[in-house]
Amino acid sequence: MKVYAINGSPRKNKNTATLLKKALDGVKQSVKDEEIETEIINLYDLKYTGCKSCFACKRIGGSSYGKCAIKDDINEVLERLSLSDGLIFGSPVYFGNISGQLRSFLERLLFPYIVYDNNYSSIAPKRMKTAFIYTMNVKEEVMKESGYLSTFNNMEFYLEKLFTKPVVMYSNDTYQFDDYSKYKVECFSEEEKAKTRQNQFPLDCQKAFELGKNLIK
Ligand SMILES: Cc1cc2nc3c(=O)[nH]c(=O)nc-3n(C[C@H](O)[C@H](O)[C@H](O)COP(=O)(O)O)c2cc1C
């Protein structure tokens, strides 16, 4: 069995990556060690673009039918992921949405599996378990009142249609800088952020661990 965490943050050791690693620790604990392999994929290490609308994945009788035909750093990754047992996506929120890098990645992963028939049916080879972890500056109330959730819902809808309904978690009010005194920041209180970091983030880590632990059942 294999479960992947896909890190949509450019930072490999900050909020998103930390929660993804906790989730993979949870996955490891849920299944006997020798039966499960986990891997984190840092998207910002890879060179690729979003979908280029070549439609090779939809061409009748074409050699790339149902597959992405673009040859770059991710075409081999996409194949591996499609046969996995679980996919945990993680993204920092950028301008109220997932990061551009993750969005481009999802275009490439998902579009080849959508059939242009009347039901937009799926030809994904496997319905693996999925999860989504979002990290962001805004507090939970703002996230709920400002339309963030309906934006997130967009990609979650396609994940559910093609694979399975993602288990979702949010980490709010994240600590963004190593040293707030070095940056111009007036809209957030470092003191409040530090408190959230100390009191809430460990709970978020635990939640991510539980998410991973319950993913493969
Ligand atoms: C380009 C950019 C845009 C951002 N936009 C938002 C935003 O719209 N809403 C929000 O709550 N946080 C926003 N943030 C903050 C990040 O989502 C937040 O700090 C996140 O936890 C960073 O994740 P990381 O530590 O894994 O990189 C933005 C950060 C950057 C760099």
The ligand as an SDF file (V2000), in Angstrom:
LIG
                    3D

 31 33  0  0  0  0  0  0  0  0999 V2000
    1.2070   34.8940   -1.8350 C   0  0  0  0  0  0  0  0  0  0  0  0
    0.4910   34.6800   -0.5200 C   0  0  0  0  0  0  0  0  0  0  0  0
   -0.8690   34.8930   -0.4680 C   0  0  0  0  0  0  0  0  0  0  0  0
   -1.5670   34.6400    0.7220 C   0  0  0  0  0  0  0  0  0  0  0  0
   -2.9300   34.8200    0.7480 N   0  0  0  0  0  0  0  0  0  0  0  0
   -3.6100   34.4980    1.8640 C   0  0  0  0  0  0  0  0  0  0  0  0
   -5.0350   34.6390    1.9010 C   0  0  0  0  0  0  0  0  0  0  0  0
   -5.6730   35.0430    0.9280 O   0  0  0  0  0  0  0  0  0  0  0  0
   -5.6650   34.2920    3.0450 N   0  0  0  0  0  0  0  0  0  0  0  0
   -5.0130   33.8060    4.1370 C   0  0  0  0  0  0  0  0  0  0  0  0
   -5.6510   33.5040    5.1380 O   0  0  0  0  0  0  0  0  0  0  0  0
   -3.6620   33.6640    4.1320 N   0  0  0  0  0  0  0  0  0  0  0  0
   -2.9540   33.9900    3.0290 C   0  0  0  0  0  0  0  0  0  0  0  0
   -1.5900   33.8170    3.0050 N   0  0  0  0  0  0  0  0  0  0  0  0
   -0.9080   33.2330    4.1980 C   0  0  0  0  0  0  0  0  0  0  0  0
   -0.6280   31.7420    4.0560 C   0  0  0  0  0  0  0  0  0  0  0  0
   -1.7450   31.0480    3.5610 O   0  0  0  0  0  0  0  0  0  0  0  0
   -0.2950   31.1170    5.4300 C   0  0  0  0  0  0  0  0  0  0  0  0
    0.7490   31.8210    6.0360 O   0  0  0  0  0  0  0  0  0  0  0  0
    0.0420   29.6490    5.2800 C   0  0  0  0  0  0  0  0  0  0  0  0
   -0.1370   28.9820    6.5050 O   0  0  0  0  0  0  0  0  0  0  0  0
    1.4650   29.4350    4.7970 C   0  0  0  0  0  0  0  0  0  0  0  0
    1.7230   28.0630    4.6840 O   0  0  0  0  0  0  0  0  0  0  0  0
    3.2220   27.4770    4.7570 P   0  0  0  0  0  0  0  0  0  0  0  0
    3.7400   27.8960    6.1060 O   0  0  0  0  0  0  0  0  0  0  0  0
    3.0570   26.0260    4.6270 O   0  0  0  0  0  0  0  0  0  0  0  0
    3.9790   28.0790    3.6270 O   0  0  0  0  0  0  0  0  0  0  0  0
   -0.8710   34.1450    1.8640 C   0  0  0  0  0  0  0  0  0  0  0  0
    0.5360   33.9580    1.7830 C   0  0  0  0  0  0  0  0  0  0  0  0
    1.2110   34.2300    0.6090 C   0  0  0  0  0  0  0  0  0  0  0  0
    2.7020   34.0170    0.5450 C   0  0  0  0  0  0  0  0  0  0  0  0
  1  2  1  0
  2  3  1  0
  2 30  2  0
  3  4  2  0
  4  5  1  0
  4 28  1  0
  5  6  2  0
  6  7  1  0
  6 13  1  0
  7  8  2  0
  7  9  1  0
  9 10  1  0
 10 11  2  0
 10 12  1  0
 12 13  2  0
 13 14  1  0
 14 15  1  0
 14 28  1  0
 15 16  1  0
 16 17  1  0
 16 18  1  0
 18 19  1  0
 18 20  1  0
 20 21  1  0
 20 22  1  0
 22 23  1  0
 23 24  1  0
 24 25  2  0
 24 26  1  0
 24 27  1  0
 28 29  2  0
 29 30  1  0
 30 31  1  0
M  END
$$$$
